[in-house]
């Protein structure tokens, strides 16, 4: 039985904005989190005496990491080398310099000849001798246009056409590797790519290099006992046969991964006893021979896995709407106290009206968040926008001025108590006989187009209003 540990997407050096300076070490606490989590994974590999460790790519945020980041990464993986545990470091998109044309940050391990370390920066198949026997691993690093096509070949082609050609060439290249495999030996495909059946994670915000999506059916071949993937930060199982898994990243890089469980995959590849018994029975019969060409490693071996969570730093978002609160600060503090924030990266978002701003004391809120590992505060002001036009007053609607006023008042709860006096004042202004006032151009003023009695001239219409009965109403309106 083979035991394999599969981890991916370390991104050591990311997320410093969510950390703080450790006064004892002078280092960002988020860097220390990443080192601690990676150390947890390496400890498990050594303690369980695994046969092989697979790293699915993206060691750092970019291909030119700071020296202290390289040292921290090398220190952990050199522990595997010292323990005689074979390790494959696959090159991801973040590990490639100039989209693969300038080498990769992980290639230094091959140049230094570090024992038991293989750098997967090309499509190739390796036969690895482990304490439990030989294993075959095909490495498929991050692919871009320059990997399989020259620049002149892509001239005048659309992105869709380029992707189609790349996929065709990938099928051919992968088929060439598969035909060289020994079918009686376990075989693993280790690839850094975006599979079409995968669910995106934070990698869509951290994208480096122009890659393309690979159909899952290219990867899920019956010659593979396990397809170990990297690039997507969210842990997910894409296929059961063969087992195809993204272990996800080992630490959260931002709040888009807040609810994602972080960890690695522990794999066991064991002989399929039922298939072995069938082969023995067939070979014992003189009249029948075993057709070795129809055998695949998937028939001969059975793969099982366990997802192992790691103690990654927790993230927590506290969001509350205080617009209707009479005591916004008390409600805000209550929301904080109801959340678990001890040693957690916290994001506090609260919504309030402009007139409530002075009711929130910033120092009190920050004191309530002091138990958090780090925190950010985001106050969103909610400003009431102008009301949309009432349906009754839409273009083409036929309505009298009094009906328009009534429709308006019905939709204004704050004027409900003044509805009657307002309507009474309006009737007094309009008068018993409706008329129209004309401007100098002869057009109706105020946009009110009502008819003037034909038997009376405009000069004889009395527009005066008796205000004696409505003086108190007008004062209330003021």
N, C-alpha and C positions, 0 to 999 in steps of 0.2 A: 504493500500500500504506500502511495506517495502522499505526502502532506505538503501543500503549497500555500503560501501567504501572498495574497494579491492586494496591493494598495495603489493609490494613484492620486494625482493632483495635489501635491503638497503645497505649492505656491508659497514657499518660505520667504518671508519679507513682505507679505501682503497685509492689508488691514491695519496699518499703523495708526490711522485716524481714530480707530476705536480703542486704542491703548493709551498708556501714559508712560512717562519716564520712570524707570526703577532707579531710585537714588543710590541703591547699593551697587548696582551693576553698570548703571549708565546706559542701559539698553531699554528699548521699547518693550513693554510688557506683552504685547501681542506677538512679538518675535519669540519671546520666552514661551508663550503658549504653544506656538508651532513646534518649537524644539521639544517641548515636553510631550506633546502628542505623538510626534514622530518617534521619540524614544520609547513611548508606550508600545508602539507597533513593533519596533525592533526587539524589545524585551520579550514580547510574545513569541516572535519567531525563534529566538535563541532558547527560551525556556521550553518551548514545545518541540525543539529540535526538528524543525521543518526541513524538507528536502530541497526546497527552492523558494526564493522570494521573487515576485514579479512586481516591478514598479511600472505603472501605466503611463508615465510622462507628466510633464509640467512640474519640474522641481522648484522653479523660481518664477517670479512675475515676468521676467524677461531673460534674454540670453546673456546679459552682462551683469550678473549679480555682484553685489559688493563682496569683498574678500571675507568679511565675517560671516556672511550667509553661506558662502562656499565651504568655509571651514566647519560650520555647524552641520551642514548636510553631509560632508565627507566623514566627519567624526562618527555619525550614526551608522552609515553604511559600511564603514571600515570595520565596525564591530561584527558585521555579518561575515566579512572577509576573514577576520581573525577566527571566527567560529567555524570556518570551512563550510559555510552555507552558500551555494551558488546563487548569484543575484543577477537579474537582467534589468538594466536601466533603459527604458524606452524613451526615445526623444519625442517630446510633444511640441505643439506649436509655440509655446512660450519658451522652449529650450532652443529653438532655431534662431540663428542670427541672420538677418536680412532674408527672411522667408526661406531659409535653407541654403542660400547661396554662400553664406559666410561661416558654415560649420554649425556646431551645437555646443552649448555650455557643458554638456555631460561627456563630450568626446575626450576630455582631459584624462578620464579614468582609463581609457584604452591606451592613450599615449604613455601614461605612467606605468602601465602594465600591472594594475592592481589585481592581485590574485582573486579568483572566484567572482570577478565582476565582468559582465558582458554589456557593452553599450549597443543598443539596438537603434542605429541611425540609418539603416537601409533595410529593404525587404530581403530577408535572408532566413535560413533555417539552421538551427543549432542543435547538435546532439549533446546533451548535458549529462554527465555522469554524476549521479547522486548516491547517497548511502543506501537508497532503496532500489537502485538500478538506473538504467538510462531513460531519459525523457527527450522528446523532440519539441522544440519551441520555434515557431515562426514569428519573427518580429515584423510589424508593419507600422513604421513611424508615421507622423503627421505628413500627409501628402498635400502638395499644392501643384500648381501648373508646371513649375520649373522642375518638379521631380520626374514626371513622365513625359513632358513635352518641351520642345525648344520654343524660344520666343517667336521664331519665324513661323512655326506651325500654328500658333494661335492668332497670328495677324488676320484681321478681318472676320474673326469668329465671335459669335455672341457667347455670353457666359453659359447659356444652356448648351450650346454646341460644344464648348470646351469641356464642360462637365460630362457630357455624353462620351466624348472621346477618352477622357481620363478614366471613366468607369470601364470602358471596353479594354483599355490597356491594363487596368488593375486586374480585371478578370483573367486576362492572359498571363500576367506575371504571377498571380497567385496560383493559377493552375500549374504553372511550371514548378513552383515549390512543392505543391501537393503531390505531383507525380514522382518526386524523389523520396517520398516518405516511406518508412518501414511500417507496414500496417499492423504488425504485432507489437508495436511500441506505442505508449501513450503520446498523444500529440496535442499541444496547446497553441492557439493563435493569440498573440499579444499585440493589440492594435490600439493606436491613439487616433480616434476619428469621431465624427458625428454620424451615428446611425439614424436612418430615417424613422425608426420606430421609437426613438428615445424622446424623453421629456426634457426640455431645456432647463438649465439651472443658471447660476451666476456666470457661467462661462460665456454666455451671450454678451455680457457687459465687459468681459475681460478679453475679448477676442483679439488675438494677434495672428496676423497672416491670413491669407485668403484660401480657405479650404473648400471642401465640397461635401455634400451629404452622400453617404454610402448606403445603398439598399441592404437590408438585413440579409436577404437571401444570398448575397455574395459571401457572407461570413459564415452562415450556419450550414456548413458542409458536414456530411456524415463521417468525414475523416478526422474531425476535431473532437476531442474529449471535453475541451473547455475553450471558450472564447473569452479572453480576459481583455476588457476594454478600459480605456481612459479617455478623458476630455470632459465628460459631463459630470458636474459636481453633485448631482442628485443620485443616490443609490437606487438602482433599479435592475430588475431581471427582465431581459428582453426576450429570452427564449429558454425553454426547458430542455430541448433536445436538438442540438447540443446545448448545454448550459452556457448562456451568454449573459454576462453580468458587467455592469458599471458599479464598482464599489463606492464611487463618489469621492469627494475630497475628504481629507481627514480633519480639516478645521474650517470654520465659517469665515468667509472673506468679507461679507457684508450682510445687511438685513434681508436680502432676498433669499438667504439660506436659513433664516431664523427658525423655521419649523422643520428643517430637514435633519434627519438623524445621521450623524457622522461616524465613520468607522472603516473597517477593512473586511475582506473576505478570506475565510480559512477554508481551504479546499482539500478534499480527499479523493484520490483516484485509486480505485481498488479493482482487482480482476473480477470480471463478471463470471461467477462460478457456474451459472446455468449454461452459458455459452461454452465455457471450457469443458464441461461434462459432455455437451453435445459433440464437441470436436473429438474428444477421447473416444466416445462410442462409435463415431463414424470411422475413425482411423483404425479401430480394432477389427473392423470387418474387412476381410480380404477382397470382397466384391465391390467395395466402395472406397473412394479416395476423397480426401478433403480438398476442395477447390480453394487454394490459398488466395487466389486473385479476388475472390468475393468477400474476403475478410476485411474488416476495417477496425481501427482501434476503438471506435465507438461501440462495436459489438463485443469486443473483448474486455472492455473496462467500463466500470460504472463510476460516475462522478457525483459526489454530494458536496454540499457547501453549508457554511454557517456565516451569517453576517455578525461581526463582532463590533459593537459600539466602542467608541473611544471617549475619554473624558474631555471632549472639546468644550471650549468656553461657550456658555449659553448667551443667547441674544434675546431681548424682550422689548416689545413695543407696547407702550401704554398710550392709548388714544381715548380722549373723552371730549364730548361736546358740552360746553358750558354756557351756550347762548341763552338757554332758558333757566339758568340757575340763579337763585337769589343770593346764594353764598358761594360764588365760584371758587374761591381759594379753598374753602373747607371741602368742597366736592373734589377738587383736584388732589388735595392731600389724601383724601380717603381712597381715591383710585390708586395712588402710589402705594399706600399702606396695604392695599389688598393684593398687590403683586409681589412676587418673589424677586427681589433685586440684589440680594447679597452676592457680591462678586460676579455680577451679570453685566453685560454691555446693554445699557438701557437707552431707548429712544422715546422721549416723552413728546407727544403731540396733543395740543389742546386747542379747541376752537372757541372763540369768544367774540362778543361785540365790542366795537371801539370804546364804548362808554364803560366797559368792564375792565379795561386794561389797568386802571389805577387800583382796582380791588385785588390784584395779584401781586404779592410781594416776592420778588425774585429770590432774595436771600433765603426766605423760608422754604421755597420750593427746592432750592439747591441743597439745603440742609436735609430735607427729606430724602434726597437722592444720594446722599453721601455714602451709603453702604454699597452702592453699585461699583463695579470695577471701573466703568467710565459711563458717561451719559451725555446726551445732547438734548436740548430743549427747543422745540419748535412751536411757536404761538401763531396760529392762523386767525387773522381778523376776518370776521364774516360781516360784510357790508350789504345791507338790503338794497337790492337793485330796484329800479323803477318797475312798477307793475306792468304786466303785458296788457295789451288792448283787450277790452271786453269783447266777447263774441257778438253781443248785441250792437256794438259800435263798429263792426267790421265794414270793409269796403262793400258798397252795394246795398247795405242795410237801409230800410226805410223806417224811420223812427222820428217821433216828435221830440222837441226839446225837453218836455216834461218826462217823457218815457226814457230819454237818455239819462236825465238826472236821477230818476228812480233806479235805473239799472246800476248806475255808478254808486249810489248810496247803499244798495243791497250788498255790494261787494266791499264795502268799507265798514268793518266792524267797529272801528274807532269813532265813526260818526253815527252810530246806531241811535244814540240818545238825541241827536240833533236832527234826525231825519224829518220829523214833522215840521219844526219851525223852518228848516231849510226849504222844504217843498212849499210851505206857505209864503215864504219870502219870494220864491221863484214865481209863484202864481201872481203875486202882486206886481212883480217886475214885468211879466209878460202882459198882464192885463186881461180883461174879459174879451176884448177883441184883438186878435193877433194881427200885427202889422209887420212892416219891414222897414228898416232904415237903409237908405241908399247912400253910397259914397259919391265922391265927385265924378267918378267914372261911370256911374250908373249901375254898378254891380252891387248885389246885396252885401251888406256888411255882416261880419261875424259868421258867414257861411250858412245862415239860416234862410232858407228859400221858402217863404210863405207868401200866400197871395194877399194882395191889398183889395178890399172891396171896390168893385168897379164903379159904384155910384158915389164914391167919395174921393176927393183928391188927397194927395199925400200931405198937403198943407193943412187940411182940416182935421187930420187925425190927432187926437190928444194923447201924447206920450207921457204926460205927467202921472206921477204915482203918489197916492196918499200914503205918506209914511207915518202918519200919527198912530196907526194901529200896529205897526211893525217895528217901532223904534226899539222896543225891548228885545225883539228877535235879532235885529241888526247888531245890537250891542253884544249879544251872546255870540254871534258869529265872529265879531272882532276879537 
